[in-house]
Amino acid sequence: MGAAVCWELIRTRTVVRLRDRIRFAMTGSNWWGGPENWPLLRTILAGVERANFRLAAEAPVTFARMLGVAVLHAGQTGRFEGRFLLVPGRRLNLRYVSAFVGETKIVDREGTVLASVSREEGPGIALADVLLEPGKPSLDPDPSSFWIPDLPRFHRAYWKHQNACGKWWYAAHGPGKHGPGAG
């Protein structure tokens, strides 16, 4: 069995790491949508949000086709609220209200969705009989590309921003740290 979480499903290196080594993949994501409480930005980024939903929906299917194995994908669903760090190395943040994208799916080794639960349906369970034996991959990743899909510029910038903020926060507040917000 292979495992991949969230944006690992759209990274070329994940496919390279797992290809020809697994019989099926167990995957999941906490892929989230844009901020519902920032109305101006939400309006400006409506196209980015549609692309985000499409990427999340397609990721398990493309992953199955590139690996030639069944993918059992659990997508987190529901609303959440948190804080959004604006600048790495600074505590400057804004309230962030959003919802997870969802999209739980069982995909066979050819990339056919056998069962699914959409974000609109909310929490649920997908059930299907699926062959857990590898087949032949029907898609090849571009080994020169970091990402499998052609990620929109906004998504690439967001990835870099979130990694920079997360790296700083974890170094300052991760395990063994005793500052405000540590836990």
Buried (B, 14 or more C-beta within 10 A) or exposed (E): EBEBEBBBBBBBEBBEEBBEEBEBBBBBBEBBBBBEEBEEEBEEBEEBBEBBBEBBBBBBBBBBBBBBBBBBBBBBBEEEEEEBBEEBEEEEBEEBEBBBBBBBBBBBBBBEBBBBBBBEEEEEEBEBEBEBEBBEBEBEBEEEEEBBBEBBEBBEEBBEBBEBBEEBBEEBBEEEBEEEEEE
